[in-house]
Amino acid sequence: MTKISATIITLNEAANIGACLASLDFADEIVVVDSGSTDRTAEICRAHDRVRFVEHAWLGFGKQKNLAASLAVNDWVFNIDADERVTPRLKESILAAEPGSTACFKVARENYFGERWIKHCGWYPDYNMRLYDRTRCAFSERQVHEALVCPGEVGTLQGNLVHRTYTGIADYLKRMDRYSTLAAEELVKAGKRPSLPQLVYKPAFTFFKMFVLRRGFLEGYTGFILSKLYSHYTFYKYSKAIEMNRTSKGRHD
């Protein structure tokens, strides 16, 4: 049987990390890289007999996950976030996976908003590549929206990865400012210069795509709220990118 290391990056995840670790009983080791938690995250992790807890300054999502993989003992890595849990069916599929020529496997995420499993709005199946050979794959080193880059065919695992995405509207809004800033920085870094027309139609299209094209209307009130929240995120991302570009231009004038 192929030995597997689970990797997690954390920052103040005391509310989530215990349940996440409990779902990883199949892993031969668990590597947690923490970027300065001030809650009980470290205490909970260190009490777990298979966890190797490492503290390291924040490098960005992609780089931090690659660091965690580099610290693992085994080449086959299952990457998971602290607010995710492996279901029994997914566990069986992970253990039954036959790597061979396949360097990476994707898994469907069961995303929740509060206590509701969101099956529309583009939130399901929301495939993510999570089980991979670190000698052949690595995360893109983006500040946000990082993804595994793997060669060749990608396998599919059975069962869902439960993702406690947001506890509610307040939780989404609290995180939106940070994520929209990071996304704006990625746009600017890539040389993108969003325009005023984009600031108008991009948020509107985000709402239309989630609520209509991806049938968010079938989620009722929650689907409408999610579609509106994501349209606001899009507005903030592009408006911040415009501001960053203007500020940069002013410094060079």
Secondary structure, DSSP 8 states (H G I E B T S, - for coil): ---EEEEEEESS-TTTHHHHHHTTTT-SEEEEEES---SSHHHHHHTSTTEEEEE-----HHHHHHHHHHT-SSSEEEE--TTEEE-HHHHHHHHH---TT--EEEEEEEEEETTEE--STT-SS--EEEEEETTT-EE---SSS--EE--S-EEEEEEEEEEEEESSHHHHHHHHHHHHHHHHHHHHHTT----HHHHHHHHHHHHHIIIIIT-GGGGTHHHHHHHHHHHHHHHHHHHHHHHHHHHHHHHH-
